[in-house]
């Protein structure tokens, strides 16, 4: 059996399989169902500076081979996260990486600076798919300038490892990945959800209250694998693959095109043991030898 532990962007992981932000809460919701100590890392649900109510329902819609969501980054805010979620997570021997979401550069700066004081936090994942309220709601990660601004300000605010979560809803994801790398990112994770829409023909209405939402699940895996491969050709920092990973074989596709680790997301809603099963099934492979064999 291979030793599955690795160091990724300065974070020591027991294995290469993490749970993706927004699909695992803050861990407590799953703690009575699976052993959190077996995970490579927990990527928390997005934490914003202030409490967010999120979008009105309906905000989840099942689609063929996937699901649409428009949760709207609902969370109780940074103070509540530090006071309640972190003490619970301290019970486990699993690295905690906090996904942060801000409406402007100043909020990202304050989130990074405050979380850097928490010993339990081993890294930050920057959600640059957040809408920039000062730019008419356009996502930071949809432009080179927006990406550069946020990554630079977070980099100047913390010594923690920074992972930048990339949006697929761009013209050229390699350009955004290179910008994140040059601005100080220690790793990139991709992809976030793909914009989509569903219509209920019987009710004659949209499937989501916001009309559009983020598509995840197996339906987006071919897009995710392609984008990971593209980014692997241009960056030198580690890549974390995300998108439709349901089995160990799905994860292998990402490793073979250049990912160093993966995140399991929508699969957690289908089977709470998905991440654990993938970790166990990957033990038979030498992932270091398989990584990036497909150029």
KOLTIVEX-22406 format. One line per field, with one value per residue (C-alpha): residue number from 0; x, y, z; residue in three letters. Coordinates in nm, 3 decimals, always signed. Layout:
! KOLTIVEX-22406
resi	(NUM_...)
u	(X_...)
v	(Y_...)
w	(Z_...)
resn	(ala_...)
! end
This chain:
! KOLTIVEX-22406
resi	(0_1_2_3_4_5_6_7_8_9_10_11_12_13_14_15_16_17_18_19_20_21_22_23_24_25_26_27_28_29_30_31_32_33_34_35_36_37_38_39_40_41_42_43_44_45_46_47_48_49_50_51_52_53_54_55_56_57_58_59_60_61_62_63_64_65_66_67_68_69_70_71_72_73_74_75_76_77_78_79_80_81_82_83_84_85_86_87_88_89_90_91_92_93_94_95_96_97_98_99_100_101_102_103_104_105_106_107_108_109_110_111_112_113_114_115_116_117_118_119_120_121_122_123_124_125_126_127_128_129_130_131_132_133_134_135_136_137_138_139_140_141_142_143_144_145_146_147_148_149_150_151_152_153_154_155_156_157_158_159_160_161_162_163_164_165_166_167_168_169_170_171_172_173_174_175_176_177_178_179_180_181_182_183_184_185_186_187_188_189_190_191_192_193_194_195_196_197_198_199_200_201_202_203_204_205_206_207_208_209_210_211_212_213_214_215_216_217_218_219_220_221_222_223_224_225_226_227_228_229_230_231_232_233_234_235_236_237_238_239_240_241_242_243_244_245_246_247_248_249_250_251_252_253_254_255_256_257_258_259_260_261_262_263_264_265_266_267_268_269_270_271_272_273_274_275_276_277_278_279_280_281_282_283_284_285_286_287_288_289_290_291_292_293_294)
u	(+0.000_+0.131_+0.173_-0.115_+0.003_+0.134_+0.224_+0.025_+0.107_+0.258_-0.042_+0.018_-0.260_-0.325_-0.436_-0.526_-0.905_-1.082_-1.447_-1.551_-1.680_-2.056_-2.120_-2.005_-2.116_-1.861_-1.819_-2.054_-2.345_-2.155_-1.960_-2.205_-2.217_-1.851_-1.509_-1.383_-1.031_-1.002_-1.039_-0.742_-0.884_-1.213_-1.286_-1.549_-1.864_-1.794_-1.745_-1.830_-1.747_-2.110_-2.410_-2.579_-2.936_-2.877_-3.129_-3.499_-3.621_-3.636_-3.257_-3.166_-3.285_-3.199_-3.090_-2.980_-2.646_-2.621_-2.785_-2.826_-2.792_-2.831_-2.776_-2.632_-2.347_-2.581_-2.376_-2.368_-2.062_-1.701_-1.760_-2.005_-1.773_-1.481_-1.690_-1.887_-1.756_-1.383_-1.415_-1.608_-1.353_-1.071_-1.189_-1.052_-0.707_-0.791_-0.660_-0.918_-0.907_-1.151_-1.326_-1.364_-1.610_-1.614_-1.817_-1.512_-1.136_-1.156_-1.377_-1.137_-0.852_-1.029_-1.133_-0.777_-0.622_-0.863_-0.851_-0.471_-0.486_-0.664_-0.415_-0.663_-0.687_-0.419_-0.507_-0.751_-0.945_-1.044_-1.386_-1.330_-1.667_-1.821_-2.009_-1.818_-2.086_-1.872_-1.853_-2.220_-2.216_-1.957_-1.758_-1.402_-1.276_-1.419_-1.147_-0.769_-0.776_-1.035_-0.842_-0.515_-0.666_-0.815_-0.524_-0.271_-0.465_-0.516_-0.148_-0.046_-0.281_-0.174_+0.114_-0.127_-0.124_-0.366_-0.572_-0.763_-1.087_-1.134_-1.461_-1.519_-1.742_-1.457_-1.317_-0.971_-0.920_-0.543_-0.515_-0.694_-0.485_-0.159_-0.274_-0.354_-0.013_+0.174_-0.029_+0.083_-0.143_+0.012_-0.235_-0.549_-0.865_-1.097_-1.363_-1.638_-1.992_-2.095_-2.376_-2.697_-3.076_-3.369_-3.737_-4.030_-4.252_-4.548_-4.551_-4.437_-4.173_-3.799_-3.648_-3.463_-3.581_-3.290_-3.353_-2.984_-2.759_-2.444_-2.440_-2.239_-2.212_-2.112_-2.256_-1.964_-1.680_-1.565_-1.546_-1.355_-1.105_-1.039_-0.982_-0.752_-0.547_-0.528_-0.418_-0.162_+0.014_+0.081_+0.116_+0.385_+0.179_-0.032_-0.379_-0.676_-0.936_-1.309_-1.616_-1.835_-1.604_-1.818_-1.567_-1.195_-1.189_-1.327_-1.052_-0.789_-0.888_-0.796_-0.466_-0.369_-0.413_-0.212_-0.407_-0.219_-0.538_-0.914_-1.227_-1.547_-1.861_-2.203_-2.130_-2.165_-2.537_-2.576_-2.376_-2.227_-1.950_-1.841_-1.517_-1.420_-1.490_-1.279_-0.990_-1.000_-1.029_-0.734_-0.501_-0.423_-0.277_+0.058_-0.085_+0.252_+0.344_+0.007_+0.005_+0.022_+0.101_-0.137_+0.024)
v	(+0.000_+0.346_+0.619_+0.850_+1.154_+1.459_+1.822_+2.053_+2.423_+2.395_+2.206_+1.852_+1.620_+1.259_+1.191_+1.374_+1.380_+1.679_+1.774_+2.076_+2.403_+2.436_+2.062_+1.968_+2.258_+2.307_+1.933_+1.901_+1.804_+1.493_+1.411_+1.152_+0.979_+0.951_+0.969_+1.321_+1.216_+1.010_+1.310_+1.479_+1.817_+1.992_+2.294_+2.484_+2.635_+2.993_+3.238_+3.603_+3.897_+3.954_+3.724_+3.647_+3.522_+3.376_+3.360_+3.275_+2.924_+2.733_+2.736_+2.376_+2.200_+1.848_+1.813_+1.517_+1.399_+1.695_+1.976_+2.352_+2.565_+2.930_+2.920_+3.271_+3.209_+3.183_+3.177_+3.328_+3.543_+3.543_+3.605_+3.316_+3.088_+3.156_+3.119_+2.806_+2.620_+2.629_+2.492_+2.196_+2.132_+2.142_+1.799_+1.640_+1.577_+1.700_+2.020_+2.297_+2.520_+2.809_+2.925_+3.303_+3.521_+3.900_+4.164_+4.387_+4.386_+4.530_+4.242_+3.984_+4.162_+4.158_+3.794_+3.687_+3.896_+3.773_+3.405_+3.415_+3.453_+3.118_+2.832_+2.572_+2.732_+2.580_+2.759_+2.986_+2.910_+3.234_+3.224_+3.467_+3.368_+3.616_+3.909_+4.237_+4.478_+4.776_+4.656_+4.593_+4.236_+4.100_+3.809_+3.895_+3.580_+3.668_+3.926_+3.934_+4.264_+4.142_+3.823_+4.008_+4.262_+4.005_+3.761_+4.038_+4.186_+3.846_+3.763_+4.084_+4.006_+3.654_+3.408_+3.117_+2.911_+3.058_+2.845_+3.037_+2.870_+2.941_+2.999_+2.813_+3.097_+3.277_+3.305_+3.171_+2.997_+2.968_+3.347_+3.370_+3.084_+3.249_+3.578_+3.408_+3.241_+3.565_+3.752_+3.510_+3.205_+2.886_+2.664_+2.681_+2.473_+2.421_+2.424_+2.608_+2.556_+2.622_+2.871_+2.701_+2.718_+2.481_+2.523_+2.332_+2.286_+2.161_+2.461_+2.693_+2.853_+2.858_+2.585_+2.839_+3.164_+3.350_+3.190_+3.096_+2.899_+2.694_+2.348_+2.078_+1.700_+1.444_+1.663_+1.906_+1.654_+1.662_+2.042_+2.026_+1.767_+1.973_+2.291_+2.122_+1.986_+2.333_+2.499_+2.226_+2.325_+2.681_+2.701_+2.566_+2.573_+2.271_+2.217_+2.076_+1.920_+1.966_+1.874_+1.566_+1.333_+1.041_+0.751_+0.681_+0.643_+0.994_+1.123_+0.938_+1.136_+1.456_+1.316_+1.195_+1.541_+1.717_+1.759_+1.701_+1.655_+1.657_+1.784_+1.582_+1.796_+1.703_+1.335_+1.409_+1.469_+1.135_+0.922_+1.062_+0.803_+0.915_+1.084_+0.802_+0.540_+0.732_+0.758_+0.383_+0.292_+0.514_+0.332_+0.071_+0.332_+0.509_+0.854_+1.026_+0.815_+0.875_+1.250_+1.438_+1.138_+1.272_+1.581)
w	(+0.000_-0.089_+0.171_+0.077_+0.275_+0.090_+0.149_-0.073_-0.087_+0.261_+0.408_+0.533_+0.417_+0.517_+0.162_-0.159_-0.113_+0.041_+0.072_-0.134_+0.003_+0.018_+0.017_+0.367_+0.585_+0.862_+0.915_+1.210_+0.986_+0.870_+1.187_+1.317_+0.980_+0.878_+1.043_+0.967_+1.069_+0.750_+0.517_+0.354_+0.450_+0.515_+0.297_+0.489_+0.351_+0.241_+0.527_+0.470_+0.692_+0.787_+0.809_+0.476_+0.438_+0.095_-0.187_-0.148_-0.236_-0.455_-0.462_-0.544_-0.855_-0.967_-1.331_-1.544_-1.399_-1.168_-0.978_-0.997_-0.688_-0.601_-0.226_-0.230_+0.017_+0.315_+0.638_+0.987_+0.930_+1.048_+1.420_+1.452_+1.252_+1.485_+1.801_+1.707_+1.401_+1.477_+1.833_+1.694_+1.419_+1.675_+1.795_+1.478_+1.338_+0.990_+0.829_+0.808_+0.500_+0.516_+0.200_+0.218_+0.027_+0.019_-0.161_-0.207_-0.158_+0.193_+0.311_+0.170_+0.347_+0.683_+0.647_+0.570_+0.845_+1.113_+1.019_+1.017_+1.395_+1.433_+1.482_+1.359_+1.015_+0.790_+0.467_+0.287_-0.031_-0.202_-0.365_-0.652_-0.796_-0.550_-0.705_-0.668_-0.549_-0.643_-1.004_-1.070_-0.941_-1.185_-1.041_-0.936_-1.105_-1.443_-1.508_-1.484_-1.296_-1.045_-0.980_-0.939_-0.699_-0.463_-0.461_-0.399_-0.110_+0.054_+0.000_+0.175_+0.465_+0.557_+0.566_+0.539_+0.217_-0.037_-0.275_-0.543_-0.656_-1.026_-1.208_-1.537_-1.658_-1.831_-2.183_-2.097_-1.762_-1.816_-1.819_-1.484_-1.336_-1.441_-1.293_-0.962_-0.959_-1.031_-0.768_-0.496_-0.495_-0.354_-0.542_-0.755_-0.727_-1.023_-1.131_-0.949_-1.080_-1.441_-1.495_-1.601_-1.598_-1.564_-1.646_-1.495_-1.802_-1.597_-1.365_-1.644_-1.422_-1.365_-1.150_-0.936_-0.778_-0.934_-1.276_-1.321_-1.086_-1.062_-1.221_-1.045_-1.048_-1.315_-1.592_-1.558_-1.515_-1.881_-1.862_-1.534_-1.659_-1.971_-1.773_-1.520_-1.810_-1.969_-1.646_-1.579_-1.901_-1.782_-1.401_-1.170_-0.850_-0.742_-0.888_-0.697_-0.927_-0.866_-1.068_-1.077_-0.886_-0.770_-0.773_-0.751_-1.128_-1.165_-0.937_-1.142_-1.451_-1.270_-1.141_-1.486_-1.639_-1.370_-1.045_-0.719_-0.514_-0.558_-0.385_-0.360_-0.372_-0.507_-0.442_-0.069_-0.125_-0.300_-0.056_+0.265_+0.239_-0.108_-0.003_+0.232_-0.035_-0.288_-0.038_+0.024_-0.344_-0.438_-0.200_-0.466_-0.703_-0.702_-0.761_-0.777_-1.079_-1.243_-1.187_-1.514_-1.734_-1.998_-2.150)
resn	(unk_unk_unk_unk_unk_unk_unk_unk_unk_unk_unk_unk_unk_unk_unk_unk_unk_unk_unk_unk_unk_unk_unk_unk_unk_unk_unk_unk_unk_unk_unk_unk_unk_unk_unk_unk_unk_unk_unk_unk_unk_unk_unk_unk_unk_unk_unk_unk_unk_unk_unk_unk_unk_unk_unk_unk_unk_unk_unk_unk_unk_unk_unk_unk_unk_unk_unk_unk_unk_unk_unk_unk_unk_unk_unk_unk_unk_unk_unk_unk_unk_unk_unk_unk_unk_unk_unk_unk_unk_unk_unk_unk_unk_unk_unk_unk_unk_unk_unk_unk_unk_unk_unk_unk_unk_unk_unk_unk_unk_unk_unk_unk_unk_unk_unk_unk_unk_unk_unk_unk_unk_unk_unk_unk_unk_unk_unk_unk_unk_unk_unk_unk_unk_unk_unk_unk_unk_unk_unk_unk_unk_unk_unk_unk_unk_unk_unk_unk_unk_unk_unk_unk_unk_unk_unk_unk_unk_unk_unk_unk_unk_unk_unk_unk_unk_unk_unk_unk_unk_unk_unk_unk_unk_unk_unk_unk_unk_unk_unk_unk_unk_unk_unk_unk_unk_unk_unk_unk_unk_unk_unk_unk_unk_unk_unk_unk_unk_unk_unk_unk_unk_unk_unk_unk_unk_unk_unk_unk_unk_unk_unk_unk_unk_unk_unk_unk_unk_unk_unk_unk_unk_unk_unk_unk_unk_unk_unk_unk_unk_unk_unk_unk_unk_unk_unk_unk_unk_unk_unk_unk_unk_unk_unk_unk_unk_unk_unk_unk_unk_unk_unk_unk_unk_unk_unk_unk_unk_unk_unk_unk_unk_unk_unk_unk_unk_unk_unk_unk_unk_unk_unk_unk_unk_unk_unk_unk_unk_unk_unk_unk_unk_unk_unk_unk_unk_unk_unk_unk_unk_unk_unk_unk_unk_unk_unk)
! end
